[in-house]
């Protein structure tokens, strides 16, 4: 993705992406001390913006990052940044860090958070991934009893960067972290679902990022009469499942047809996945449904 299109808001100024900078001593840059949200537009409308802002606000309170604009102001800034980008559709990222403070790790003195909102060209996933499925691998254990916990979308993302390098080495599209007990918690950029005995299973929300798309899928599944359980997922449960799929705001729902050497179900996207993805797309803004949403 180049830096020639789009618009970025940084601490009161709207600038082209290539001109967006943050202070060298910002705690987000130095220590990964911040939170972010990613979402996309459909038909020019930021999808589930309110839910993303609510999660961001809750996370900032938990980390005691004070002074960020309230949700209403952030909502307006997101919309203005998108409008200024002049893009038909956009990838949106909202980042709030603790800001510039005194020397060292001490957060005292960080009185003004850095706020960055980017509206950049949207890169959608190839349609073949939805019709043919993706391959995944099981990665190493990810500590859960740490701060920030996995329930926060922290800018401290080096573990995921390293994991993505491993995905390239193994030639797969996604990887699943496990906890110390060998239970799958989440993907590198996704939440994980499995269909077992006709029921939809997913990891408990206290061991993974409570994804906005994850919540949407749970709502759709429950309203359509599908039995849903939030339970620990041993790796064997995943590899023996009838279906597996991953969810994220940018990818929507992606079917997983192979995990390491294990074929999932028939090796093709299953009927539960297809039904849920169809129902998910029906919830998109009407303007998006008239075209190709992914």
N, C-alpha and C positions, 0 to 999 in steps of 0.2 A: 504494500500500500504506500503510495507516494504521499508527499506532503504539499502538494500543489492545489488540492481541492478541499473545500470544507471551511470550517470556522472554529476557532477556539476562544473561549472566554477564560481569562486568567485574572483574578483579583481586580475586577472592575474594568478590564479592557477586552475588546473583541479584536482578535488578530488572526492573520492567516496561520495555518498549522505550522509552517516552517519558522514562524517568528515567535511561537509560544515557548516561553521559558519560565523556570521557577528559580528562586534564590538558591545559591550554592549551599547555604547553611540551613535550608529548610529541613525539618526533622523527617519529612516524608522521603526526601532524597537521601539523607544521611543514614536513616535507620529504618526505613519502611514503615514509619509511624503514621498511618492513615488508613482510610477506607475508600472503596470505590464501588461503583455500580455500572454495569453495562446493559444496554438494551438496544432495541432497534425500532424503527418506524415501519408502519404498514399504512399505505395510502397517505403518507405524510403525517401520520399520527403516532407519537411515541406510545408504544404498547405497554400497558400496565405501569405507567410512570408513577402513579400514586403509591403502588405497592413497593416499587424500588425506593422511593423517597422515604417511605415509612421504615423500611429495613435500614436505610442509611442513617436516619435520625436515631433509631434505637441503638445502632452500633456506636455512633458518636457519643451518645450518653453513657454507654457501657465503658468506653475508653476514656471518658472524661475529657473529650475534645470539645471545648466550649467556644462559642462565638461564631459558629457557622451560620449562614443565612437560614431563616426558617424555611419549612417545606414550601410555603406559598411563593417565597422569593426564588427558591431554587427551581420551582416549577416554571416560573416566568422566564428565568435565565435559560433553562433548557430549551424552551420554545423559541426564544429570541435567537439563541445560538444556531438552532436548526434553521430558522427563517433566514438568517444572515448567510448560512452556508450555500444557499441556492441549490441544494441537492434535492432530487426527487424523492429519494429515500436515504436514510443515514444510519450508520452505526453511532450510537451515543455512549459516551463515557463521562460519568460524574466522579471526580476525585476530590476528596477533602483530606488534607493532612493537618498535623498539629501546627505547622507553620514554623517560622524562624524563632529561635529562642536563644538562651544562653549557651555557652560552650559545654559540650558533654551531653550525657543522656538525660539529665534532669529536665523534665517537661515544664518545670516552673519557668515562667517568663515567656512561654509560647502563648501569647495573648490573642494573636490573630491568625486563624487557620488560613492555609492556602486553599483556594477553591478553583478548580480547573474543570471546565465542561467542554468536551470536544464533540463536534459533529463532523464525521468523516464519511467518505464514500462507503457504502455498504457492499460487502463481499458475501454473497450467499453461498450456501453449500451446493455442490453439484447434485442435480436431481437423481443421478444414479445411486447416490448414497442412501436415498430414501427407498428406492425400488429394489436395490440389491443388498443393502445392509453394509455395515462396517465390521472390521476386525478389531478386537481389543485384547489387552493383556493385563495380567494381575501384577501390580507393582509392589514395592516394599511397604512396610508398615509406616503409617503416618501418626506421630504422637497426637493423642487427643486431649491429654491432660496438660495442656500448655496454654500460654497466653501470647497473642490472642487465640482464642479457641477456633476450631474450624467453622463454628456457626457465624463468625464474622468474616466479611469479604475484605480481608486485610490487604494492603499494598505489599506486605511481606510475602512475596510469591516465589522466592527462589526455589523452594522445594518443587514447585510445579514447573518452573523453567527447566530444572534438571530432569524432571520426569518426562517432559516433552522431548528432550534430547534422546531419552531412552526409547520413546515411541518411534522416533525416526530410525533408530538403530534396529529396532525389531520389525519395522515395516508395518505398523498398525496405526489406526486412526485415533484410538482412545486407550487410556489406561485406568485401572481401578486401584485405589489405595485400600489397604486393609489396616485394621487396628491390631493391637497386641494379641488379641484372641483369635486372629485370623478371619475376622468378619469384614466383608467389603463395606466401606463407608461411603465413598463417592468417587467420581471420576476426576481427572485432572481439570476438566472444565465443565463438568456435568454432574447431575444426580443420576442414580442408577435404579432401574425398576426390573423386576423379574416376574414372570407369570408362572405360577406353580399350582397345579391342581385347579386351574381356572381362576385362582385368586391373584390379585395384584399385590406384590410385596415390594417394599422399599425400606431403606435403612431409617432408623429413628432419627428425628430431626436434631437430636442433641449431639450426634456424632458427625454431622455433615452441614454444609451450608444449606439453610432452608431456602432452596431456590424458588424464585417466583414462578417459573414454569413447572417446577415440581408441585407446587401448591395448586396450580391450574389443572394439572393432570389428575391429582387426587380429587379435586372438586368434580371434574368431568366423570371420572370413574365412579365415584359414589352416586352422582346424580343419574348415571346410566344403569345402576343396579349391580355394578361389579363389586365383588367382595374385596376390600382393601385392608392390608395389614402393614403397620410400621414395625418391623421386627429386625433383629440382627440377621445378616445375610452371610453365612459361611460361604467360602469360595465354592464348595461342592454344590450348594444350593443354586448358585449362579450357573455353574457349568451343566447341571442336570435340569435346568429350567426348560419349560416349553418355549418361552420367549424371553428375551432380554432387550431392553432399550435404554437409551440415555437421553436426558433432557437438559436443555439450556435455553436462555433467552434468544440467542442467535441461531442455534441449530433447530429449535423447536423439539421434535422427537426424532431420534435416529435409531433405527433397528440395529442391534448387535447380533450378528449371525455366527460369530466365532470368538471364543475366548481362549487364547493360547492354542492348544492342540484340540480343544473340544468344540465340536460343532453344536450350535444351539438349535434345538428342535429340528426342523427340516433343513436348516441352513438357509432359510429364506425369511423375509419379514412375515411375522405371523398375523393371524386375524385380530387378536386383541390390540396389537400395535396399530394395525391399519385402521381399526375402528376409532381408537383414541386419537390418533393423529388427524383423522377426518373431522372428528368432533372438535378438536382443538382449533383447526383452521376455520371452522364455522363460528368460532368466538372472535375471530379477528375483525377489525373494522370492515364495514361493508365494502369500502373502496378497494381494500386489499383482496377481498374474495373474488373480485371481478378479474383479477390478474393472477400471476403466479407468485404466491407469498414466499416461496423458498427456492 
